[in-house]
Amino acid sequence: MTDYDSIGPRIAQQRKARGITQVALAHDAGVSVSLLRKLEQGSRIASQPVVAALARALHVDVTTLTGQPYDREGPDPDRIHSAMPDLRRALAYWDLPTDLGVTPRDPAALVDDAARIATLYQLDRNSEVAHRLPALLTETFAALQDSEGERRDLLCEALLGMFYATHAVTYQSGYEDLSTIVEDRIAGIAADWGDPVAQAFASWVRTTSLMRLGEYDVGLRILGQALDDVDPGRREDPAALRAVGSLHLRSAILAARANRADEAAAHVAEAEQAAAHTGPDTDNDWRNLAFGRTNVAIHAVATAVESGDGPRALKLADEVHFSGDVLRRLPIRVGHHHMDVARAQLWQGRTDSALASLEKARRLAPQQTRRHPTTREVTRTLVRSHRRANEPLARFSAWLGRDADR
């Protein structure tokens, strides 16, 4: 990694290319000049809301500032990138009334494959997921043509599971255009199917790109409407209750990024109420969204981090305990939690603890950890803060330049 590859120098490059002063850019983005100066110098981590605000003020995509997708070229490129051309072609086929050259299997088999894909994603095997998806999507699109009744319902269920995984791997890898296309596909399938929980799921997914763009108020309005539509008070359905909990957790993150800490806390409290009635933590399939008490606790920490409250985030993190079952089934969620904790620890000057948290994230979910901007920004800040040689930090920094599958 080099300083030039970090967000700060990219901000400075885009600003200077447009002939904009730091004062003018800070004003347009709604941030302080001192913060912008520190970001450009690389002495401060750029939070996602600040990156979104600066990207909007500079009229560039967020990925222009983050540098994603990472590691597409060079002697040891990330293998996930080689799957994207086929995945892009497969997504173009989804509603075309044409012979796709495949003989689809029974819908139940495709539902099973969607569940296996979801499990691979949960286990941080994103490269494998990305390479499997094109053929599975094409087969399911072919099966969906002229289908109706129960058969069509099963195919919609399979597609939502596959699209969920497609959205996850494209978004996390920095393919912003593809993840946005998938959000539209999910909305279309959910509307066609007519299942209220599927439509709530579509709203949840839709807000992912809105978060990246910094459109928090729009996202909260979408989620608020989804909460009204799937109200489990009218539908005595455990899946609906889990959807409500997931919608509240996503709302909490959006509110925290919008600097509305009280609103974020209220959404977490609502999710806690839902989790009290849903039983054990669920997996990450399209319908359940990894909802349960553990994920509520993780989001409580995340909302504190997104609100910039490092002490509260670390206090809450000390109270989070992961069962062996959660560690086994949901390493990506626990790994993301440790990345959030690393940010809070760095803010509090606990540099050794921050590195230890990144190492935990790496052990649990190496592909996710390596591809996430937080990992790179925290690591660069740690490198700059250490005036003496630090062998563990040097090894971790070097690992960021290697294939995440190793």
C-alpha positions as CSV (number, residue, x, y, z in Angstrom):
1,M,0.0,0.0,0.0
2,T,1.1,3.6,-0.7
3,D,-0.2,6.9,0.7
4,Y,-1.2,7.8,-2.9
5,D,-3.6,4.9,-2.9
6,S,-5.5,6.2,0.1
7,I,-8.7,8.3,0.1
8,G,-7.0,11.6,1.2
9,P,-4.7,12.0,-1.7
10,R,-7.5,11.1,-4.1
11,I,-9.6,13.8,-2.6
12,A,-6.8,16.3,-3.0
13,Q,-6.2,15.2,-6.6
14,Q,-9.9,15.6,-7.6
15,R,-10.1,18.9,-5.8
16,K,-7.0,20.3,-7.5
17,A,-8.0,19.0,-10.9
18,R,-11.2,21.1,-10.6
19,G,-9.3,24.2,-9.3
20,I,-11.2,24.1,-6.0
21,T,-9.7,25.4,-2.8
22,Q,-10.0,23.5,0.5
23,V,-12.2,26.2,1.9
24,A,-14.6,26.0,-1.0
25,L,-14.8,22.2,-1.0
26,A,-15.3,22.0,2.7
27,H,-18.1,24.5,2.4
28,D,-19.8,22.6,-0.4
29,A,-19.5,19.2,1.4
30,G,-20.5,20.6,4.8
31,V,-17.3,19.6,6.6
32,S,-14.8,21.7,8.4
33,V,-11.6,22.9,6.7
34,S,-9.5,21.4,9.4
35,L,-11.1,18.0,8.9
36,L,-10.6,18.2,5.1
37,R,-7.0,19.2,5.6
38,K,-6.4,16.2,7.9
39,L,-8.1,13.9,5.5
40,E,-5.9,15.0,2.6
41,Q,-2.8,14.7,4.7
42,G,-3.8,11.1,5.7
43,S,-3.8,11.8,9.4
44,R,-7.6,11.2,9.8
45,I,-9.8,8.3,8.7
46,A,-12.5,9.4,6.2
47,S,-15.8,8.2,7.5
48,Q,-18.3,6.9,4.9
49,P,-20.7,9.9,5.4
50,V,-17.8,12.3,4.8
51,V,-16.6,10.5,1.7
52,A,-20.2,10.5,0.3
53,A,-20.5,14.3,1.0
54,L,-17.1,15.0,-0.6
55,A,-17.9,12.8,-3.6
56,R,-21.2,14.7,-4.1
57,A,-19.4,18.1,-3.9
58,L,-16.8,17.0,-6.3
59,H,-19.3,15.4,-8.7
60,V,-17.6,12.0,-8.7
61,D,-18.6,8.5,-7.7
62,V,-17.7,7.4,-4.2
63,T,-15.5,4.7,-5.7
64,T,-13.4,7.4,-7.4
65,L,-12.3,8.4,-3.9
66,T,-12.1,5.0,-2.3
67,G,-10.1,3.5,-5.2
68,Q,-12.4,0.5,-5.6
69,P,-12.4,-2.0,-7.1
70,Y,-9.1,-2.9,-5.5
71,D,-6.3,-5.0,-7.0
72,R,-7.7,-5.5,-10.5
73,E,-4.3,-5.5,-12.1
74,G,-0.7,-6.2,-11.2
75,P,1.2,-9.5,-10.7
76,D,-1.3,-10.9,-8.2
77,P,-4.8,-9.6,-9.0
78,D,-7.8,-10.4,-6.9
79,R,-9.5,-13.4,-8.6
80,I,-13.0,-12.1,-8.0
81,H,-12.5,-9.6,-10.8
82,S,-12.3,-12.4,-13.4
83,A,-15.9,-13.4,-12.6
84,M,-17.4,-9.9,-13.3
85,P,-17.6,-10.0,-17.1
86,D,-19.7,-13.2,-17.0
87,L,-21.8,-11.9,-14.2
88,R,-22.4,-8.7,-16.1
89,R,-23.5,-10.7,-19.1
90,A,-25.8,-13.0,-17.0
91,L,-27.5,-10.0,-15.5
92,A,-28.3,-8.7,-19.0
93,Y,-30.3,-11.8,-19.8
94,W,-32.8,-11.8,-16.9
95,D,-36.0,-10.7,-18.7
96,L,-35.1,-11.5,-22.3
97,P,-37.6,-13.8,-24.0
98,T,-35.0,-15.8,-25.8
99,D,-33.4,-19.2,-25.8
100,L,-30.5,-19.0,-23.3
101,G,-29.0,-22.3,-24.4
102,V,-29.7,-24.2,-21.1
103,T,-32.1,-26.8,-19.9
104,P,-33.2,-25.7,-16.4
105,R,-33.6,-28.1,-13.6
106,D,-36.6,-28.4,-11.3
107,P,-37.3,-25.1,-9.3
108,A,-36.7,-26.9,-6.0
109,A,-33.2,-27.7,-7.1
110,L,-32.6,-24.1,-7.9
111,V,-33.9,-23.0,-4.5
112,D,-31.4,-25.5,-2.9
113,D,-28.6,-24.0,-5.0
114,A,-29.6,-20.5,-3.8
115,A,-29.4,-21.6,-0.2
116,R,-25.9,-23.1,-0.9
117,I,-24.8,-19.8,-2.5
118,A,-26.1,-17.9,0.6
119,T,-24.1,-20.2,2.9
120,L,-20.9,-19.7,0.8
121,Y,-21.4,-15.9,1.1
122,Q,-21.9,-16.2,4.9
123,L,-18.6,-18.1,5.1
124,D,-16.7,-15.3,3.2
125,R,-16.2,-17.4,0.0
126,N,-17.1,-14.5,-2.2
127,S,-14.8,-15.3,-5.0
128,E,-16.3,-18.8,-5.3
129,V,-19.8,-17.2,-5.1
130,A,-19.0,-14.8,-7.9
131,H,-17.8,-17.5,-10.2
132,R,-20.8,-19.8,-9.6
133,L,-23.4,-17.2,-10.0
134,P,-23.4,-16.5,-13.8
135,A,-24.4,-20.1,-14.7
136,L,-27.0,-20.3,-11.9
137,L,-28.6,-17.0,-12.8
138,T,-28.8,-17.9,-16.5
139,E,-30.4,-21.2,-15.6
140,T,-32.9,-19.6,-13.3
141,F,-33.8,-16.9,-15.9
142,A,-34.4,-19.7,-18.4
143,A,-36.7,-21.5,-16.0
144,L,-38.6,-18.3,-15.1
145,Q,-39.8,-17.9,-18.7
146,D,-43.4,-18.9,-19.1
147,S,-43.5,-20.2,-15.5
148,E,-46.6,-19.6,-13.4
149,G,-48.3,-20.6,-10.1
150,E,-46.3,-22.4,-7.4
151,R,-43.4,-23.0,-9.9
152,R,-43.0,-19.3,-10.4
153,D,-43.1,-18.6,-6.7
154,L,-40.3,-21.1,-6.1
155,L,-38.2,-19.5,-8.9
156,C,-38.8,-16.0,-7.4
157,E,-37.5,-17.3,-4.1
158,A,-34.5,-18.8,-5.7
159,L,-33.7,-15.6,-7.7
160,L,-34.0,-13.5,-4.6
161,G,-31.5,-15.6,-2.8
162,M,-29.1,-15.5,-5.8
163,F,-29.6,-11.8,-6.3
164,Y,-28.9,-11.2,-2.6
165,A,-25.5,-12.9,-3.0
166,T,-24.9,-11.1,-6.3
167,H,-25.6,-7.8,-4.7
168,A,-23.3,-8.6,-1.8
169,V,-20.3,-9.6,-3.9
170,T,-20.6,-6.8,-6.4
171,Y,-21.1,-4.1,-3.8
172,Q,-18.3,-5.3,-1.5
173,S,-15.9,-5.6,-4.5
174,G,-16.6,-2.0,-5.5
175,Y,-18.7,-2.7,-8.7
176,E,-21.2,0.0,-7.9
177,D,-22.9,-0.1,-11.3
178,L,-23.6,-3.8,-11.0
179,S,-24.9,-3.7,-7.4
180,T,-27.3,-0.9,-8.4
181,I,-28.6,-3.0,-11.3
182,V,-29.2,-5.9,-8.9
183,E,-31.2,-3.7,-6.6
184,D,-33.5,-2.9,-9.5
185,R,-33.8,-6.6,-10.3
186,I,-34.7,-7.5,-6.7
187,A,-37.4,-4.8,-6.7
188,G,-38.8,-6.2,-9.9
189,I,-38.9,-9.8,-8.7
190,A,-40.4,-8.8,-5.3
191,A,-43.1,-6.7,-7.0
192,D,-43.9,-9.5,-9.5
193,W,-44.1,-12.0,-6.7
194,G,-46.2,-9.8,-4.4
195,D,-44.9,-11.3,-1.2
196,P,-44.9,-8.4,1.5
197,V,-41.7,-9.8,3.2
198,A,-40.0,-10.0,-0.2
199,Q,-41.0,-6.4,-0.9
200,A,-39.6,-5.3,2.5
201,F,-36.4,-7.1,1.7
202,A,-36.2,-5.2,-1.7
203,S,-36.5,-1.9,0.2
204,W,-33.8,-3.0,2.6
205,V,-31.4,-3.8,-0.3
206,R,-32.4,-0.6,-2.2
207,T,-31.0,1.6,0.6
208,T,-27.5,0.1,0.2
209,S,-26.7,2.3,-2.7
210,L,-28.5,5.3,-1.1
211,M,-26.2,4.9,1.9
212,R,-23.1,4.9,-0.3
213,L,-24.4,8.1,-2.0
214,G,-25.2,9.8,1.4
215,E,-28.9,9.9,0.7
216,Y,-29.9,9.1,4.2
217,D,-33.2,10.8,4.4
218,V,-34.4,9.2,1.2
219,G,-33.4,5.8,2.6
220,L,-35.2,6.4,5.8
221,R,-38.4,7.3,4.0
222,I,-38.2,4.1,2.0
223,L,-37.6,2.0,5.1
224,G,-40.4,3.7,7.0
225,Q,-42.9,2.8,4.2
226,A,-41.6,-0.8,4.2
227,L,-42.1,-1.0,8.0
228,D,-45.7,0.2,7.5
229,D,-46.3,-2.4,4.8
230,V,-44.9,-5.4,6.6
231,D,-46.2,-4.6,10.1
232,P,-46.3,-8.0,11.9
233,G,-49.1,-6.7,14.0
234,R,-51.3,-7.3,11.0
235,R,-49.4,-10.3,9.8
236,E,-48.7,-13.0,12.5
237,D,-45.7,-14.2,10.6
238,P,-42.2,-14.9,12.1
239,A,-40.6,-13.9,8.8
240,A,-42.4,-10.6,8.9
241,L,-41.2,-9.9,12.4
242,R,-37.6,-10.7,11.3
243,A,-38.0,-8.4,8.4
244,V,-39.2,-5.6,10.7
245,G,-36.2,-6.1,12.9
246,S,-33.8,-5.9,9.9
247,L,-35.5,-2.8,8.6
248,H,-35.1,-1.1,12.0
249,L,-31.4,-2.1,12.1
250,R,-30.8,-0.6,8.6
251,S,-32.7,2.5,9.7
252,A,-30.5,2.8,12.7
253,I,-27.4,2.9,10.5
254,L,-28.9,5.4,8.2
255,A,-30.0,7.7,11.1
256,A,-26.5,7.4,12.7
257,R,-24.8,8.5,9.4
258,A,-27.2,11.4,9.2
259,N,-26.0,12.5,12.7
260,R,-29.3,11.7,14.4
261,A,-28.1,9.6,17.3
262,D,-31.4,9.6,19.2
263,E,-33.3,8.3,16.2
264,A,-30.7,5.6,15.6
265,A,-31.0,4.5,19.2
266,A,-34.8,4.3,18.9
267,H,-34.5,2.0,15.9
268,V,-32.1,-0.2,17.8
269,A,-34.6,-0.4,20.7
270,E,-37.3,-1.4,18.3
271,A,-35.1,-4.1,16.8
272,E,-34.4,-5.4,20.4
273,Q,-38.1,-5.7,20.9
274,A,-38.5,-7.7,17.7
275,A,-35.5,-9.9,18.6
276,A,-37.1,-10.8,21.9
277,H,-39.8,-12.7,19.9
278,T,-37.8,-14.2,17.1
279,G,-35.8,-16.9,18.9
280,P,-32.2,-17.7,18.0
281,D,-30.1,-15.8,15.5
282,T,-31.1,-16.6,11.9
283,D,-28.8,-17.1,8.9
284,N,-28.3,-14.7,6.0
285,D,-30.8,-15.9,3.5
286,W,-32.9,-13.4,1.6
287,R,-35.9,-13.7,3.9
288,N,-34.2,-13.6,7.4
289,L,-31.3,-11.2,6.9
290,A,-29.2,-12.5,9.8
291,F,-31.5,-11.1,12.3
292,G,-31.5,-11.9,16.0
293,R,-30.1,-10.7,19.4
294,T,-26.5,-11.0,18.3
295,N,-27.0,-8.9,15.2
296,V,-28.9,-6.3,17.3
297,A,-25.9,-6.0,19.6
298,I,-23.6,-5.7,16.6
299,H,-25.7,-2.9,15.2
300,A,-25.7,-1.1,18.5
301,V,-22.0,-0.9,18.3
302,A,-22.1,0.1,14.7
303,T,-24.5,2.9,15.2
304,A,-22.2,4.3,17.9
305,V,-19.3,4.1,15.5
306,E,-21.3,5.8,12.7
307,S,-22.3,8.5,15.1
308,G,-18.6,9.1,16.0
309,D,-19.0,8.1,19.6
310,G,-15.9,6.0,20.2
311,P,-16.2,5.6,24.0
312,R,-19.8,4.4,23.7
313,A,-18.9,2.0,20.9
314,L,-16.1,0.4,22.9
315,K,-18.3,0.1,26.0
316,L,-21.0,-1.6,24.0
317,A,-18.4,-3.8,22.2
318,D,-17.2,-5.1,25.6
319,E,-20.7,-6.4,26.2
320,V,-20.9,-8.3,22.9
321,H,-20.3,-12.0,23.1
322,F,-20.4,-14.4,20.2
323,S,-21.6,-18.0,20.5
324,G,-19.8,-20.7,18.7
325,D,-22.8,-21.1,16.4
326,V,-22.7,-17.5,15.3
327,L,-18.9,-17.6,14.8
328,R,-19.4,-20.8,12.7
329,R,-22.3,-19.6,10.6
330,L,-21.8,-15.8,10.3
331,P,-18.1,-15.0,10.2
332,I,-18.8,-12.1,7.8
333,R,-21.0,-10.3,10.4
334,V,-18.6,-10.9,13.2
335,G,-15.7,-9.8,11.0
336,H,-17.4,-6.6,10.0
337,H,-18.0,-5.9,13.7
338,H,-14.3,-6.2,14.5
339,M,-13.6,-3.7,11.6
340,D,-16.0,-1.2,13.2
341,V,-14.4,-1.7,16.6
342,A,-11.0,-1.1,15.1
343,R,-12.2,2.4,13.9
344,A,-13.4,3.2,17.4
345,Q,-10.2,2.0,19.0
346,L,-8.1,4.1,16.6
347,W,-10.1,7.2,17.5
348,Q,-9.3,6.5,21.2
349,G,-5.6,6.1,20.5
350,R,-5.6,2.4,21.1
351,T,-3.5,1.6,18.1
352,D,-2.4,-1.9,19.2
353,S,-6.0,-2.9,19.9
354,A,-7.1,-1.5,16.6
355,L,-4.5,-3.7,14.8
356,A,-5.6,-6.7,16.9
357,S,-9.3,-6.1,15.9
358,L,-8.3,-6.0,12.2
359,E,-6.4,-9.3,12.7
360,K,-9.6,-10.8,14.2
361,A,-11.6,-9.6,11.2
362,R,-8.9,-11.1,8.9
363,R,-9.0,-14.5,10.6
364,L,-12.8,-14.7,10.4
365,A,-13.5,-13.2,7.0
366,P,-10.2,-12.5,5.0
367,Q,-11.9,-11.7,1.7
368,Q,-14.3,-9.2,3.2
369,T,-11.7,-7.6,5.3
370,R,-9.2,-7.1,2.5
371,R,-11.8,-5.6,0.2
372,H,-13.3,-3.1,2.6
373,P,-12.1,0.5,2.6
374,T,-12.2,0.7,6.4
375,T,-9.4,-1.9,6.6
376,R,-7.1,0.1,4.3
377,E,-7.8,3.4,5.9
378,V,-7.3,2.2,9.4
379,T,-4.1,0.4,8.4
380,R,-2.6,3.4,6.7
381,T,-3.4,5.6,9.7
382,L,-1.7,3.0,11.9
383,V,1.4,2.9,9.7
384,R,1.6,6.7,9.8
385,S,1.2,6.8,13.6
386,H,4.0,4.3,14.2
387,R,7.4,6.0,14.2
388,R,9.2,2.8,15.0
389,A,9.2,-0.5,13.2
390,N,6.2,-2.7,14.0
391,E,6.5,-6.1,12.6
392,P,2.9,-7.3,13.1
393,L,1.6,-4.1,11.4
394,A,4.1,-4.5,8.6
395,R,2.9,-8.0,8.0
396,F,-0.7,-7.0,8.0
397,S,0.0,-4.1,5.6
398,A,1.8,-6.5,3.3
399,W,-1.1,-8.9,3.4
400,L,-3.4,-6.2,2.0
401,G,-1.3,-6.4,-1.2
402,R,-1.8,-10.2,-1.6
403,D,-4.6,-12.4,-2.7
404,A,-7.2,-12.6,0.0
405,D,-7.9,-16.3,-0.6
406,R,-4.5,-17.2,0.8
